[in-house]
Amino acid sequence: MEIGDVLIAKQMNSDFTTILVKAIGRVTEPSTDGHRVGVEWIRDFRTSPITLPTSYRQTLTKVSDSAKSRQLIREHILPLLADGHETT
C-alpha cells in the first residue's frame, strides 16, 4: 500500500454477495514492518450494505482500474463519502 491509497474495511455476509462497509480511510504512513500502515479514518462514517462481486471476498483486494470498478466506486462508495465527513 502507498500513501494516499483508500482502504475500505468490510464485513462479508454469509450469502457471500453482500458486504457491509464498516469504515473508509486513506493511507497516511507506509508500512515499516510489512504488517501495519498509518490510516486516517473517516470519523462520522455511516455503515452501508453493498452487493458486490464475490471477487472482493479476500482480506485484501486491490481494485483494478476498469470501467466496472469505477462504476462500483461511483455508485456505492462515493455516496458514503458525502461532504461534511471528518477524518481522524
N, C-alpha and C positions, 0 to 999 in steps of 0.2 A: 504494500500500500504506500501511496505517496501523499505528501501534504496536499490538501485540497480535495482528495477523494471523498466521496459521500458514502457513508455507511448507513445501512438500514437494518435495524435489529428486528427480527421477526419470530413469530411462533407459528408452527405449522399445525393445522387442524388434522384430525385423524382421517379425513377424507383425502388428504394429500393433494387437494386442488385449491384450498383456501388457506391463506395465511393471514395472520393478524400483525399488522405493522405496529411494533411496540415503541420504537424510537428511531429518530433520524439525526445524524450528526455528520461532522466534517473532520477529517484527519488534520490535526494541528502539529503533531510531532511524529517523526518517523520511528520505527521500531529500532531499539538498540540491542534487544535480546532475542529477536525473532518471534516473540510472543505477544508483546504489548505495543500499542500505539497511543499517542495522545489524541483525544477526541473532544471536540466542542459539541455537546448535545443540545438540541432544542429543548428548552425547559418546559414550555407550556404545550407540548405536543399532545394531540388527541389521537388515540389509537383508532385504527380503522381496518375492517376486514377487506381483503382484496383477493379476487380469484386470479391466480397466476398459473402459468405453465409449470408442470412438475419439475422442470429443469432448475428451479430455484429451491430445491429441497436440501441441497448441501449446506453445510455450516457456513462456508464462504464461497460466494459465486461472483465472478467478475461479469458484469453485464456487458454484452457486446454492443458495439455501435452499429446497430441495424435499425431499419425502419420500424420493425416490430418492437424493439426495445425502446426506441424514442417515443413511440405511441404509448406504450405501457407507462413510461415515466410521465409523459404529458397528461395522460388521463387519470392516473391513480396516485402518483407520488406528489407531483407539483400542487394539486389541490390541498394536500395535507400541510403544505408549507405556505399557507396564506400569510400575507403581511401581518406584522404585529407579533410574530413569534420571537421570543427572546432565546438566546443561547446561554449556556453555562459552561 
